[in-house]
Amino acid sequence: MHLYGTQAVNEKGHLTIGGVDTTELAATYGTPQFVYDLALFRERARGFVDTFEKAGVKAQVAYASKAFSSVAIYQVAAQEGLSVDVVSGGELYTVLKAGFPSAKIHFHGNNKSLEELHQAFDSKIGCIVIDNFYEIEQLKELATVKQQKMDVLIRVTPGVEAHTHDFITTGQADSKFGFDLSNGQADEAFQQLYQHDFLQLKGMHCHIGSQIFETEAFSLAAQKVVAKMAEWEKTTGFKATVLNLGGGFGIRYTEEDAPLEPAVYVDDMIQAVKKEAAAHEVALPEIWIEPGRSLVGDAGTTLYTIGSSKVVPDVRNYIAIDGGMSDNIRPALYDAKYEGVLANKMKEKADTVYTIAGKLCESGDKIIEDLTLPKAEAHDLLATFCTGAYGYAMASNYNRMPRPAVVFVENGQHQLVVKRETMEDLVKLDLPFTLGE
Ligand SMILES: Cc1ncc(COP(=O)(O)O)c(C=O)c1O
């Protein structure tokens, strides 16, 4: 059994996280419940930040908050000296509500609305990552009308796509995001931006994928982007000062995943960028990165209560939980794999194979298939590991399920940071039918 961060087993045979008994958390806040191990979040954040610092390289480590956005997580991110990347007006509103320093907020998105761009200017965020020509037009107009400066990066697709252990390089990337580096689009965007009075072009951004377990793909992307920066500098004298290499650092969901330490990703990235900058005789840019999953993924655990069970003779043992695809869509969406344990029976022998069924009205609502557990009964507490990224963030009210509670634990203490939705919350936007009255 692989445990993460501060997870341990106490004398009662219960799973603890951050020194807190998970059965106590379940009794206090109910289930389903997301529990975040803050020590693990901080350890990861420091792994990225300290490595840049030790190398003496100017950097920003921006938490890609699409992975899990809430007021409290932004406040912890601020404590760790992180920047934050947001992808919508909603995330921007939440991070501002958290009192996060606006100069350290970066705004992404392939279809930012005019309203969202106003919000970005009015709150004086640090940087907008420009995705397309329509956005350039909108931003130019807005900045001119407002007579307000804004730092911008050009998002490019470098033709390197990475996922787990594989990556491919393509001449032209088929992506809905960004300007293609090889077909002239990125050059055109640069021409439209680099001399603008209010939009202050700082450099380029690329994001090459998710769950990446090696560093070569980042190095290759860095090579391509730095080469383009150097080309622009030679032809126009424009000096890029920022290279943002995105997120995608892998985590361990199951034994098949072998992630690297943050320091390894960062060290190799620094070497690659230094080498390219030297080869092209340009100054070393600041290196920005955007880890999401690797900050919050394995720091998050979901607690569920087991209810019904069903045996399909000679085929499968189902046990059903009080949540499912409404709090974790990833298994149904892309066959994501998870591990789990019976949190109240950690010392009992695991000898029975179960499929964990959600309670939503979809046959595909299964959280884990073929999980070996001790004999499970109604009221047992199931903990599924590594649910901190794209779990709560993608939660829905499908079947009118209330979204779960979110709790932070650290040093033997626990705190509710997102309340469980109530039945009243579920109908608060509904209006009675009155047409024809
Ligand atoms: C632009 C950008 N940056 C960062 C991330 C975060 O990726 P991850 O959570 O895999 O680190 C994403 C994820 O989709 C992204 O699109």
Ligand as a Chemical Component Dictionary entry (heavy atoms), coordinates in Angstrom:
data_LIG
# 
_chem_comp.id                   LIG 
_chem_comp.type                 NON-POLYMER 
_chem_comp.pdbx_formal_charge   0 
_chem_comp.three_letter_code    LIG 
# 
loop_
_chem_comp_atom.comp_id 
_chem_comp_atom.atom_id 
_chem_comp_atom.alt_atom_id 
_chem_comp_atom.type_symbol 
_chem_comp_atom.charge 
_chem_comp_atom.model_Cartn_x 
_chem_comp_atom.model_Cartn_y 
_chem_comp_atom.model_Cartn_z 
_chem_comp_atom.pdbx_ordinal 
LIG C1 C1 C 0 -1.663 26.472 -19.830 1  
LIG C2 C2 C 0 -1.644 25.468 -18.747 2  
LIG N1 N1 N 0 -0.772 25.608 -17.742 3  
LIG C3 C3 C 0 -0.732 24.717 -16.721 4  
LIG C4 C4 C 0 -1.586 23.637 -16.680 5  
LIG C5 C5 C 0 -1.507 22.705 -15.499 6  
LIG O1 O1 O 0 -1.171 21.421 -15.866 7  
LIG P1 P1 P 0 -0.901 20.326 -14.745 8  
LIG O2 O2 O 0 -2.037 20.355 -13.810 9  
LIG O3 O3 O 0 -0.804 19.045 -15.506 10 
LIG O4 O4 O 0 0.386  20.704 -14.076 11 
LIG C6 C6 C 0 -2.506 23.431 -17.716 12 
LIG C7 C7 C 0 -3.416 22.283 -17.696 13 
LIG O5 O5 O 0 -4.254 22.068 -18.503 14 
LIG C8 C8 C 0 -2.539 24.385 -18.775 15 
LIG O6 O6 O 0 -3.405 24.248 -19.782 16 
# 
loop_
_chem_comp_bond.comp_id 
_chem_comp_bond.atom_id_1 
_chem_comp_bond.atom_id_2 
_chem_comp_bond.value_order 
_chem_comp_bond.pdbx_ordinal 
LIG C1 C2 SING 1  
LIG C2 N1 SING 2  
LIG C2 C8 DOUB 3  
LIG N1 C3 DOUB 4  
LIG C3 C4 SING 5  
LIG C4 C5 SING 6  
LIG C4 C6 DOUB 7  
LIG C5 O1 SING 8  
LIG O1 P1 SING 9  
LIG P1 O2 DOUB 10 
LIG P1 O3 SING 11 
LIG P1 O4 SING 12 
LIG C6 C7 SING 13 
LIG C6 C8 SING 14 
LIG C7 O5 DOUB 15 
LIG C8 O6 SING 16 
# 
